[in-house]
Amino acid sequence: MNYIATDATFDQQDTLRLTLRRLWDKSKPYGLVAMLNPSRGGVTKDDPTLSRLSVLMNNNGFGGYTVVNWSPYISSNPEDMLRFMHSNSKLARYAMDKNIATIKIVTKAAKTAVVAWGNHFPGGQSVDTVLSEYNARFVDAITDGYRRDLMCFGRTLSGAPKHPLARGQHWIADTTKLMPWIGVH
């Protein structure tokens, strides 16, 4: 993909990535993509997830997107990210508040919000009160105060929105069209 603009927003220690933006065509709609946790993709470096996401978004008629994540903690391992979020440390609380504030700003520029976090989204019985309240704030932010429907590239057997790198029976074809996603998983 030939980008005309790329950027990302990190904290001062490079442990949190709040946003990542890719733009290739200003004349087309712009999307917001909500995922679980950032990996090492950055200002100019695309990791496999971002490369795949760019293809899928382009093939759905978008000219760019901003990625936000449920957790801004940079880790390719969801278990490490969950330990951080459950830690209730000063940095984790700061990360949660800063993340929600940032999402509320960037979601307004997007025509469509796409969710793509796969099966690892923390929910159900395993979520403590703090994270349960955070989940509600996160969904409120990505839906722009519940004024926007959420879309996805398909659903897993459990109903979660598919991740761009889903494998096996959940693999997403290049030609897959976005579909509505209903429910918080």
N, C-alpha and C positions, 0 to 999 in steps of 0.2 A: 504494500500500500504506500503510495506517495502522499505523505502528509504535507499540508501547507502550514500547520501549526501543531505543536505538541507542548504540553507543560504538565507539571505536577506540583502539588502543594505538600511539603513535608514539614515536620516540626524541626526544631533546632538540632536535635540529636539524631535525626534520620531514623527514628524508631517508629514514627507514625507517618502514614501517607493519607492525607485527607481527601485529595482529589487527584485524578489523572485525566487529562484531556487529549483527544485526538481529533483533528479536523482535516478533511480532505476535499470538501466541496461546500462552500458557503451558500450556494444556491439551493441546497437540499435541507430538509428538516434536521434538527439536532436532537439527540436523545440523551437520557440519563440512564445509566446502567448501575443497578444496585447488586453488589455481590457480597461475599462473606468477609474476606480479609485480603489485604493487599499482599502480593508477593514482591519480588524485587524489580518489577517493571518500573521505569522511572520517566524522567523528562523526555528522553529520546530513545530509551531502550524498551523494545517490546519483548515481553516474555511470550511463551506459547499461548497463554490465555488471551492476551491482548491481540496477538496476531489473528487468532481465530475469531475473536469478538469483532475486530475490524471488518473481516470478510462477511460475517453474519449481518452486521449492522448495514454495511454497504449494500448487500443483496436485499435488504428490506427497505431500501430507498433513503437511507440516512446519509448525511454528509459529514457526520462527526458525532462524538459522544463524550460525556464526562462519566467516569467511573467513580462511584462512592462505595463504601463498604460498611457493613454492619459494625465491624471493628476496624479502626484505622491502624491497629498494631501490625507491623510488617512481619509476616511469617508465612512460609509456605506450608506450615504444619498447623492445621486447625486446632489440635490439642494444645499447642503452645499459646495460640491466640486465646483460647478459652480460659487457660490458666491465668493469663494476664487480665482478662476481663473480670474473672471471678475474684481476683486478688483484692479488690476494693482499695488498692493503693491510691495515693494522691495522683500519680500519673494516670492510672486507669480512670479515675473519676474525671480528671481533666480531659482525657481522650474522649470519653463519652460525651461530655458537654460540648467540647469543641467540634466533634464530629456532627452532632445534631445541628448546631448553629451553622456549620458550613453547608450541610445538605440542604437546609432550608433556603439558603441563598442560591445555590447552583441549580436546584430543581426548577426554579422559575424560568430559566432560560431554555428548558427542554420541552419539546412538543410531546414526547412520549417517555414514560418511565418503564424500563425493562428490568425485571428481577431475574437473577441468574446465579443463585448461590448454591444450588445443588442440595444434597441431602444432609449437610452438616449444620444447618441453621439451628441455633439453640432454642428449644421450645419445650412445651409439655412439662412433665413432672420434674425434669432435671434443672429447671431454671428457678433461681432464687428470686426473692421479691425485687431486688435491685435490677436484675437483668430482665425480669418480667416488665417492670415499668419502663426500662430502656427499650425493650422491643416495641412497646406501644408508641414511644416517642420516635423511634426509627421509622415505623410504618407511617406515622403522621407526617414526618418530614418528607419521605420519598413520594407520598401521594399528594403533597402540597395541601395538607390539612384535609385529607380525604376528598379532595375535589378532582382527583385524577385516578383513572383506572390503571391497574398494573398489567403489563404484558409480559410474556415469556416466550422462550423458544421451544416450549413443550414442558410436560410434567413427568416427573419420575413416578414409579409405582406408588410411592408414598404421597404423591401430590406436590412435592417440592418442585420449584422451577429449575429446569435443567441448567447445568453449568456448561459454558462453551466447550470445555474439553471432555464432556461426558463420553464414556466409552460403552462398548457393547450395545445392548438393545436401546440404550439411551443416547447413542451417538446422534449428533445433529447434522443433517445434510446441509450443504451450502445453500440449497434452495428453500430451506425451511422458512416459513412465514411466521411472524409473531402471532400469538394467540392470547386471549385474556387469561390472566391468572387470578384465581379467586381463593382467598383464604390466607391466613398467616400461618406458615409452617415453621 
